[in-house]
Amino acid sequence: MSAAAKAKLFHAPDGVDVEQVPKHTLATGARIPVIGLGTFGSDAVSGETVAAAVRDAASVGYRHFDCASVYGNEHLIGPALRDIQASGINREELWVTSKLWNDMHAPRDVEASCEQSLKELQVDFLDLYLVHWPFPNFHPPHCDVSSRSPDARPYIHEEYMRTWRAMERLVERGLVKHIGTSNMTIPKLRLLLRDAEIKPVCNEMELHPHFQQQELFDFVRSSGLLPIGYCPLGSPGRPERDRTPEDTVDMEDPVIVAIARRLNVHPAAACLKWAIQRGQVPIPFSVKRSNYLANLKAATLPSLTLADMQAIAGITRNTRLVKGQVFLWKAGQSWEDLWDLNGEITS
Ligand SMILES: NC(=O)c1ccc[n+]([C@@H]2O[C@H](COP(=O)([O-])OP(=O)(O)OC[C@H]3O[C@@H](n4cnc5c(N)ncnc54)[C@H](OP(=O)(O)O)[C@@H]3O)[C@@H](O)[C@H]2O)c1
């Protein structure tokens, strides 16, 4: 059977026509689908369940998967990616992202870590490899937000650049097509853009209607980087440790609910359509078929009106869900120190 015929058989009858899912074209000419599937099980969903969702998500039309070594499930997602390709979908049609974890920033560890992800994901190259956080701290999996690494350090640009040089070598070796950042701030990105030989193509950052990060979003875009938005639905399944009493619920916001009602879709779809139309790439996580299918369909909805976009622009607030407390490096600090809110890198 031809690859095209196999791919057609693999395609679920109620799935989305892959051609209908728009893509962004990067400076390299590569094309990234405007929506991807997140794969972080938030400590609550098993790797097997996430891998099963990846396998089936491809059959309903997903081609973009956001992975990371720290999610602990790449070895289970690998067989799913292999099956997807065996079904006739070419590797070139997929977009696979992985991320370098914080305890692997030493240049000698960068290559080993990337090779491990390649091996576990059973692919010859990654489309995108991100430095997951700009802080080189080790933390045990599932640790509490009050946990502090004894050798935690602030962002040190010279150290980050040593890591970045090793990331650049991965591109030169052909292991990785693109490199990017995650959880960066404007002053940190300014330094990286000044010093990088190979520029990041994206910054992966928290983005949802209640946390729009307009200034960083604008900086990322005006610097030619693609914003990839995590927690695009407000991460309702996030771990207990990432919940605070001040948190708000995007999908219950009256503006989102009203738009969703008018369009006859779930509020999740309204959040995702807004994200895509604004220009970020949302990577919603789901292991429920009806949900991940509806999320992909959101990419094919008609445009929101200007009034809808303006109304959603008006509901942003300071609801950062992933605060990053574990990266703090000295006593008496608060999580805001990690995010350089006054425009300077906190030392
Ligand atoms: N770079 C970073 O530092 C970083 C940080 C955090 C996350 N991420 C990435 O971003 C991805 C997404 O973030 P996230 O998982 O925290 O948050 P999210 O995508 O905003 O929310 C996921 C939650 O929403 C539910 N959901 C999904 N679709 C739904 C729908 N249509 N209707 C109702 N509920 C729905 C899911 O439950 P069901 O499974 O039941 O559908 C899951 O509990 C992660 O998986 C990871 O890949 C990256």
The ligand as a Gaussian input file, in Angstrom:
#p B3LYP/6-31G(d) Opt

LIG

0 1
 N        7.637000      25.527000      28.485000
 C        7.142000      25.382000      29.694000
 O        7.762000      25.742000      30.702000
 C        5.778000      24.762000      29.853000
 C        5.094000      24.920000      31.076000
 C        3.837000      24.346000      31.200000
 C        3.256000      23.649000      30.138000
 N        3.953000      23.498000      28.955000
 C        3.347000      22.779000      27.796000
 O        2.062000      23.318000      27.557000
 C        1.096000      22.270000      27.519000
 C       -0.257000      22.780000      27.922000
 O       -0.260000      23.330000      29.229000
 P       -1.173000      22.732000      30.394000
 O       -1.352000      21.289000      30.166000
 O       -0.602000      23.141000      31.690000
 O       -2.537000      23.553000      30.269000
 P       -3.773000      23.649000      29.281000
 O       -3.468000      23.056000      27.969000
 O       -4.218000      25.060000      29.374000
 O       -4.902000      22.783000      30.038000
 C       -4.931000      21.392000      29.961000
 C       -6.162000      20.914000      30.751000
 O       -7.349000      21.345000      30.089000
 C       -8.239000      20.242000      29.892000
 N       -8.839000      20.419000      28.566000
 C       -8.210000      20.305000      27.367000
 N       -9.059000      20.533000      26.363000
 C      -10.268000      20.791000      26.934000
 C      -11.534000      21.108000      26.390000
 N      -11.730000      21.196000      25.073000
 N      -12.553000      21.312000      27.265000
 C      -12.350000      21.224000      28.588000
 N      -11.153000      20.928000      29.168000
 C      -10.126000      20.719000      28.337000
 C       -7.365000      19.024000      29.950000
 O       -8.085000      17.924000      30.477000
 P       -8.456000      16.615000      29.593000
 O       -7.193000      15.828000      29.412000
 O       -9.457000      15.945000      30.455000
 O       -9.017000      17.100000      28.289000
 C       -6.251000      19.417000      30.919000
 O       -6.633000      19.174000      32.257000
 C        1.702000      21.197000      28.445000
 O        1.119000      19.935000      28.256000
 C        3.162000      21.274000      28.024000
 O        3.361000      20.572000      26.812000
 C        5.183000      24.072000      28.797000

